């Protein structure tokens, strides 16, 4: 699943064992069609979207 951290959830941390070993990925592209048949674009193809304040990530790779 895609990961969304909304504005209502501050102070979230993702802590992995090691960058390159702990990976969050999703198989979307900007040209993928959305529910109305239009390309979803870059902003909607993200694997992880962070909207909250005070997010921290360590030892993790985002693809």
C-alpha positions as CSV (number, residue, x, y, z in Angstrom):
1,X,0.0,0.0,0.0
2,X,1.0,3.6,-0.4
3,X,1.9,5.4,2.8
4,X,0.3,8.7,3.7
5,X,1.2,10.6,6.9
6,X,-1.5,13.3,7.2
7,X,-1.1,16.7,8.9
8,X,-3.0,15.4,11.9
9,X,-0.2,12.9,12.8
10,X,2.9,14.9,13.8
11,X,6.0,13.3,15.4
12,X,6.1,10.2,13.2
13,X,9.4,8.3,12.7
14,X,10.4,5.5,10.3
15,X,13.4,3.7,11.6
16,X,15.0,1.0,9.4
17,X,17.9,-1.4,10.0
18,X,20.0,0.0,7.2
19,X,19.5,2.1,4.1
20,X,19.2,-0.2,1.1
21,X,18.1,-3.0,3.3
22,X,14.9,-1.5,4.6
23,X,12.9,-0.3,1.5
24,X,9.4,1.2,1.0
25,X,8.4,1.1,-2.6
26,X,5.3,1.2,-4.8
27,X,4.9,0.5,-8.5
28,X,3.1,3.7,-9.7
29,X,4.2,6.0,-12.5
30,X,3.1,9.5,-13.4
31,X,1.5,8.1,-16.6
32,X,-0.7,5.6,-14.8
33,X,-4.4,6.3,-15.4
34,X,-6.5,7.5,-12.5
35,X,-10.2,6.8,-11.8
36,X,-11.3,9.3,-14.5
37,X,-8.9,8.0,-17.1
38,X,-6.4,10.9,-16.8
39,X,-2.7,10.3,-15.9
40,X,-2.2,10.5,-12.1
41,X,0.9,12.7,-12.5
42,X,4.0,12.8,-10.4
43,X,2.4,14.0,-7.1
44,X,-0.1,11.1,-7.0
45,X,2.5,8.4,-7.9
46,X,4.5,8.8,-4.7
47,X,5.2,5.7,-2.6
48,X,5.2,7.8,0.6
49,X,3.6,11.2,1.2
50,X,4.5,13.1,4.3
51,X,2.1,16.0,5.1
52,X,2.8,16.2,8.8
53,X,5.3,18.2,10.8
54,X,8.3,16.7,12.6
55,X,8.7,13.6,10.5
56,X,12.0,11.7,10.8
57,X,13.4,8.8,8.8
58,X,16.6,6.9,9.5
59,X,18.2,3.9,7.9
60,X,15.5,3.5,5.2
61,X,15.2,3.8,1.4
62,X,12.1,5.3,-0.3
63,X,11.6,4.2,-3.9
